[in-house]
Amino acid sequence: MKNTQSQHLHFFWIVFLSVFMFLLASCTSCNNEEEVYENLPKVDMNIFREADSIIIARKAEELDKKFQRLVRLTGFNGTVLYIEKGKVILKKAYGYQNVRRKKDELSTSDPFQLASVSKMFTAIAIMILKNDQLLDYEDDIRKYIPEFPYEGVTIRMLLTHRSGLPRYMSIAQDHWTNKKIPLDNDEVIDLFVTYRPDPYFKPGDGFHYCNTNYALLVNVVEKVSGKNFEDFMKDQIFEPLDMDSSFIYQMRDDTIVTLYVEEGVPGYYHRGWRWREMTNEYLNGVMGDKGVYASVDDLYKYDQALDHFTLLPDSILSEAFKPGSPKYWRRKNNYGFGWRIKDDMDSTVYHFGWWKGFRTYYIRDMKYHKTLIVLTNKDRGPGSDNYWNIMKVDSIPLGNYSAYPRRK
């Protein structure tokens, strides 16, 4: 890799020095500033475009070989997007929608269940309402959910997982008796009101990653906006960004859990000697902690919106990438608003997801302007180390046509 990058840099120096010497030679005969201006030669900027294209092609080939190897060694099945300095280096699908029968080839426009990667979308919904001055992060959530039986829990605590609230899935497992009926966000609140399980700690006194936090944020969005969550997300995020294949999976009007999820790419799990399609689940009726379906085509648009502050100004968006908890030696990484913060990589944020036959990975290196998104529809596959290794490789030397907005 180092030799390849050295060749790229050597190529750029040759081009640069050639242009420089040509300019110098053209200007030596000039006697004044006016003559220098008039005699400046035109530089063909296609030189730099072509250089970028060569570098991108080589990097794409290198990455494709890595994922082809993962296909052979681990059975990787999914879609991949790698972006560097605003350029799509690799966007490709590997494998099949129907994993068991190896049919219906995947495409980059196929929407996958994002699992916990959905949390960043829930967070940005709250941030949009904050930007519109319709709520404050320090608001007690009982301002919006008056019946909620716990005091002192703020919106910020939900976003950063510092509420101390117990897991709604555990409560539902014990008290939602008919698992053939979907559970929704309102009914999650009813379970807390009825059974009032003990919190893990006093609000604000610690960090505990918990899906309950992001499920409750959906109720806040609906109360403040006056819209169903899926409609708010469509109106405020998906449609403005032309995320045409993206949607929120919801079971609002369902009276019974269907056998399979009938939208998006199906998830698969491995039992015995074969792959089986994952059946639907009563917990899929709860939104916010999961439930966003999106393709890598659409996530490219979303990632660009983050880069260019399309949905939110930098003053609001930057809060998502700030540590929400004080440093603690036993906690490896911190958490912002819907993003984990990588402590040992400067300005790098990420989130992974794992839910009912899907594994998803979203990593953003904001210092070197690199993004890797991997969506899979198998409950088994390559470990995250494979993706971190890709992100840690030195940046490729792209020219002036890789403009990227700088943070203030």
Secondary structure, DSSP 8 states (H G I E B T S, - for coil): -HHHHHHHHHHHHHHHHHHHHHHHHHHTT--SHHHHHHT-----THHHHHHHHHHHHHHHHHHHHHHHHHHHHH---EEEEEEETTEEEEEEEESEEETTTTEEE--TT--EE-GGGGHHHHHHHHHHHHHTTS--TTSBGGGT-TT---SS-BHHHHHTT-S----HHHHHHHH---TTS---HHHHHHHHHHH----SSSTTS-----HHHHHHHHHHHHHHHSS-HHHHHIIIIITTTT-TT-EE---TT-SS--SS--SSS--EEEETTEEEE----GGGG--SSS-EEE-HHHHHHHHHHHHHTSSS-HHHHGGGGS-SS---TT-SSEE-SS-EE-TTSTTEEEEEEEETTEEEEEEEETTTTEEEEEEESBSS---THHHHHHHHS------TT-------
